Amino acid sequence: MAWDFSTEPEFQEKLDWIREFVETEVEPIDLAFRGEDAVYDTKHPVHKEVIRPLQERVKEQGLWACHLDPGLGGLGFGQVKLGLMNEILGRSAWAPSVFGCQAPDSGNAEILAHYGTDAQKERYLEPLLNGEIRSCYSMTEPQAGADPQQFVCRAYKEGDEWVIDGEKWFSSNLRWASFVIVMAITDPDVPVYQGASMFLVPTETPGIEVIRHTGLGSEPLGEPGGHAYVKYNKVRVPEENLLGGEGQAFKIAQTRLGGGRIHHAMRSIGVAQRCFDMMCERALSRSTQGEQLSRKQFVQGYIADSWIELLQFRLQVLHAAWVIDQRGGQAARAEIAGVKVATPKLLKEIVWRAMHTHGALGVSNEMPFAQLWMQAPIMGIADGPTEVHKVTIARQALKDYEPAPGLFPTGHLPDRVAAARDRFAHVLDLEIGNL
Ligand SMILES: Cc1cc2nc3c(=O)[nH]c(=O)nc-3n(C[C@H](O)[C@H](O)[C@H](O)COP(=O)(O)OP(=O)(O)OC[C@H]3O[C@@H](n4cnc5c(N)ncnc54)[C@H](O)[C@@H]3O)c2cc1C
């Protein structure tokens, strides 16, 4: 009997250390540098003065970059352990950087580790793993995100160089990145899934022209945001900057996105739990019409629904993590997609209820809810919209089924009843005979 929901004591000790460390040392950084881009800008003084010493303490605990294999300086934690860890890190915007597992650098590091040359690893992977530089992943195009068949950004060979020509959109963190991983079409005559390739492009390469840095809805229009609309204007890179061979882009992307999606979900548990904590505190602190909010049945309903949804989601995420650990990311495609679909829904409901329970204060800029609530639509779009992931789930689920052999479904009652009556005819006949 192997079903078990317990955490082994040694790992629980690590989780306790992480929780205490994040609450006391990291969450205050969120408050001091609220709304600033400092988290991505490794040249900001806070990195040298505050973040580096904290990263050293994380390394001393053996908790640095735990998503990576031991050969790359990580501990090779399985996804279940990463899940338990990330739900604590999700409480703070800075915590993933302090623990060396911030997106999109974590996924980009995995790509470089697998497909980079030794020289590329030395120049980009090592400082990336050390948290000294940032990176960017550039796949989405202004006219096409969820449908890669509409991608037009091209890369073609000239001599011993690749030339990249086209536009990309929502290339997050390009402003602060030292290199970009760009997806481009290298063979337009075959389906995009076989004709797209990936390139390592240093950001100082001539021809990278930023059209604008788009911000998110909650940020002021006109100020540079974190998501670049960029033109690769005949950008030239040496041939060894092709990662993993021609036509391999989607195979590489899949490796990168599988882990990333589940880590986002894990961190969303932390966000939702934080909102749940604030909602419960508020329900016990505020009175209206002669009694605490916590005694109003509607509010009890918010708390009960949130508690149930949070527990269901946590189990779903940890189960998906367990499937990845047992059978690998490819076999867990439906589970990963399921978690991706469930994440925005959970955030939408729980952040909303927590915000609503706080009344005007909840929607004000004196509480974090409005900013956290933006996470719900973002989680529904980034790394592919909900609808596309539902399609994946349905396709995977349908693989276990076949069409009905005849005109009527196999569940059609007249045939099933007739077959069952045949099977028990000896008893049924006896009953009739006894009447
Ligand atoms: C915060 C954030 C960060 C991002 N960072 C990056 C990054 O670093 N690098 C990068 O390359 N991209 C990044 N993206 C882009 C992201 O991957 C795309 O936005 C996403 O793939 C959706 O593409 P789109 O925006 O073009 O939407 P579209 O493809 O235009 O889809 C719009 C809507 O159409 C509907 N739809 C689409 N396809 C289907 C379908 N098959 N069936 C039914 N309905 C459908 C859905 O409702 C969907 O939301 C980021 C996005 C966000 C929000």
Ligand as a Chemical Component Dictionary entry (heavy atoms), coordinates in Angstrom:
data_LIG
# 
_chem_comp.id                   LIG 
_chem_comp.type                 NON-POLYMER 
_chem_comp.pdbx_formal_charge   0 
_chem_comp.three_letter_code    LIG 
# 
loop_
_chem_comp_atom.comp_id 
_chem_comp_atom.atom_id 
_chem_comp_atom.alt_atom_id 
_chem_comp_atom.type_symbol 
_chem_comp_atom.charge 
_chem_comp_atom.model_Cartn_x 
_chem_comp_atom.model_Cartn_y 
_chem_comp_atom.model_Cartn_z 
_chem_comp_atom.pdbx_ordinal 
LIG C1  C1  C 0 3.339  37.696 -18.606 1  
LIG C2  C2  C 0 3.661  37.006 -19.889 2  
LIG C3  C3  C 0 4.977  36.658 -20.146 3  
LIG C4  C4  C 0 5.314  36.058 -21.371 4  
LIG N1  N1  N 0 6.612  35.763 -21.610 5  
LIG C5  C5  C 0 6.971  35.258 -22.811 6  
LIG C6  C6  C 0 8.347  35.030 -23.122 7  
LIG O1  O1  O 0 9.218  35.274 -22.293 8  
LIG N2  N2  N 0 8.664  34.560 -24.361 9  
LIG C7  C7  C 0 7.717  34.276 -25.288 10 
LIG O2  O2  O 0 8.076  33.826 -26.373 11 
LIG N3  N3  N 0 6.399  34.482 -25.047 12 
LIG C8  C8  C 0 6.012  34.972 -23.820 13 
LIG N4  N4  N 0 4.693  35.229 -23.550 14 
LIG C9  C9  C 0 3.713  35.040 -24.616 15 
LIG C10 C10 C 0 2.786  33.871 -24.409 16 
LIG O3  O3  O 0 3.448  32.643 -24.525 17 
LIG C11 C11 C 0 1.644  34.045 -25.423 18 
LIG O4  O4  O 0 0.948  35.205 -25.030 19 
LIG C12 C12 C 0 0.716  32.851 -25.475 20 
LIG O5  O5  O 0 1.316  31.755 -26.130 21 
LIG C13 C13 C 0 -0.590 33.178 -26.212 22 
LIG O6  O6  O 0 -0.320 33.759 -27.448 23 
LIG P1  P1  P 0 -1.071 35.146 -27.875 24 
LIG O7  O7  O 0 -0.864 36.125 -26.794 25 
LIG O8  O8  O 0 -0.607 35.492 -29.229 26 
LIG O9  O9  O 0 -2.582 34.780 -27.883 27 
LIG P2  P2  P 0 -3.386 34.133 -29.113 28 
LIG O10 O10 O 0 -2.654 32.997 -29.675 29 
LIG O11 O11 O 0 -3.810 35.219 -30.035 30 
LIG O12 O12 O 0 -4.662 33.602 -28.356 31 
LIG C14 C14 C 0 -5.636 34.542 -27.844 32 
LIG C15 C15 C 0 -6.834 33.781 -27.324 33 
LIG O13 O13 O 0 -7.427 33.035 -28.385 34 
LIG C16 C16 C 0 -7.980 31.830 -27.880 35 
LIG N5  N5  N 0 -7.319 30.692 -28.490 36 
LIG C17 C17 C 0 -6.048 30.612 -28.956 37 
LIG N6  N6  N 0 -5.807 29.384 -29.441 38 
LIG C18 C18 C 0 -6.936 28.660 -29.302 39 
LIG C19 C19 C 0 -7.309 27.323 -29.607 40 
LIG N7  N7  N 0 -6.463 26.463 -30.171 41 
LIG N8  N8  N 0 -8.577 26.930 -29.283 42 
LIG C20 C20 C 0 -9.451 27.788 -28.722 43 
LIG N9  N9  N 0 -9.136 29.062 -28.401 44 
LIG C21 C21 C 0 -7.907 29.491 -28.684 45 
LIG C22 C22 C 0 -7.718 31.848 -26.365 46 
LIG O14 O14 O 0 -8.821 32.397 -25.696 47 
LIG C23 C23 C 0 -6.506 32.749 -26.260 48 
LIG O15 O15 O 0 -6.347 33.309 -24.973 49 
LIG C24 C24 C 0 4.309  35.791 -22.331 50 
LIG C25 C25 C 0 2.981  36.113 -22.049 51 
LIG C26 C26 C 0 2.655  36.718 -20.847 52 
LIG C27 C27 C 0 1.219  37.101 -20.585 53 
# 
loop_
_chem_comp_bond.comp_id 
_chem_comp_bond.atom_id_1 
_chem_comp_bond.atom_id_2 
_chem_comp_bond.value_order 
_chem_comp_bond.pdbx_ordinal 
LIG C1  C2  SING 1  
LIG C2  C3  SING 2  
LIG C2  C26 DOUB 3  
LIG C3  C4  DOUB 4  
LIG C4  N1  SING 5  
LIG C4  C24 SING 6  
LIG N1  C5  DOUB 7  
LIG C5  C6  SING 8  
LIG C5  C8  SING 9  
LIG C6  O1  DOUB 10 
LIG C6  N2  SING 11 
LIG N2  C7  SING 12 
LIG C7  O2  DOUB 13 
LIG C7  N3  SING 14 
LIG N3  C8  DOUB 15 
LIG C8  N4  SING 16 
LIG N4  C9  SING 17 
LIG N4  C24 SING 18 
LIG C9  C10 SING 19 
LIG C10 O3  SING 20 
LIG C10 C11 SING 21 
LIG C11 O4  SING 22 
LIG C11 C12 SING 23 
LIG C12 O5  SING 24 
LIG C12 C13 SING 25 
LIG C13 O6  SING 26 
LIG O6  P1  SING 27 
LIG P1  O7  DOUB 28 
LIG P1  O8  SING 29 
LIG P1  O9  SING 30 
LIG O9  P2  SING 31 
LIG P2  O10 DOUB 32 
LIG P2  O11 SING 33 
LIG P2  O12 SING 34 
LIG O12 C14 SING 35 
LIG C14 C15 SING 36 
LIG C15 O13 SING 37 
LIG C15 C23 SING 38 
LIG O13 C16 SING 39 
LIG C16 N5  SING 40 
LIG C16 C22 SING 41 
LIG N5  C17 SING 42 
LIG N5  C21 SING 43 
LIG C17 N6  DOUB 44 
LIG N6  C18 SING 45 
LIG C18 C19 SING 46 
LIG C18 C21 DOUB 47 
LIG C19 N7  SING 48 
LIG C19 N8  DOUB 49 
LIG N8  C20 SING 50 
LIG C20 N9  DOUB 51 
LIG N9  C21 SING 52 
LIG C22 O14 SING 53 
LIG C22 C23 SING 54 
LIG C23 O15 SING 55 
LIG C24 C25 DOUB 56 
LIG C25 C26 SING 57 
LIG C26 C27 SING 58 
# 
